[in-house]
Amino acid sequence: MIVTVCMDAAGAIWIANGQGALLAECFFKAEDETEDELRLMGYHRLLTVYPAAHLAAGTVLEPGELGELFVDGGPARRP
């Protein structure tokens, strides 16, 4: 499964499958947050949620940044 991670000019980040269906929103952790705190709140790293997926960096993102993203567990709200 190919998953594309995109970010728009406003900084919103989301994941879409190969057909363009939105899967979830993503975010970078803030400097004052720890990975453990985020995990306790139900957020997980993108690479943990989609370990078998072929990740592709879409607009604005660099491939190296994908490992720093966390997935919002709720449904994506991008149009």
N, C-alpha and C positions, 0 to 999 in steps of 0.2 A: 504494500500500500504506500503510495506516495502522499506525503503530507507537506504542504507548503505553509511556511510561517511568514506572514506579511505584517508590515507596519505602515500606517498612513502618516501624512504630514503632521497630524495632530498628536502622534505618539501612540495611538491605539494599536494593539498587537493582537492578531488572531491567527487561528489555524484553519486551513481548508484542505479537504481531500482532493484527489486528482480530478474529480468532477466539479469542483468549485463549491461543494456544500460546506458550510461553516461548521466546525466541530467544537471550538471553544475559544475563549479569550485567553491571552497570556499577559504576563507582566514581568518586569525586572524587580528584584527585591530592593527595598530602600536600604540606604547605608545603615540605618539604625535597627534593621530587622536581621534576625538570624535564620538560617535554613531550618533549624529545629522549631523555632516559633511558627514559621510558615507551615511546616508539616503538621504541627499540632492544630492549626486552624483549618487543615484539610487541603492545603495547596502542596503540589508535588512538582518536582523538576520535569520539564518537558521530556528530557531523555529517559526519565523513569516511566512516564505515562505511555510513551510511544517507543519502547525499546527496539521493536522489530521494524518500525516504519523507516522508510527512506525519507529523511528530512531534507527539505530544500528551503534555502533562504530566499524569500520573495523580495519584494521592494523594500528598500532602505536598510535591511538587515544584512550583516555579514555572517557567513557560515559559522565563524568562531563564537558568535554571540548566542547561538541556539542553546548551548549548554548552560547558559546563565538564566534562561527563562523558566518561569513557573507557570503552571496551567491553572486557570480559574475553573473550578469544578462545575460551575453553572453553565447553562447553554449560552452559546455565542449570541450576541445581540447586534452584530454588524449587519447592515443592509445588504 
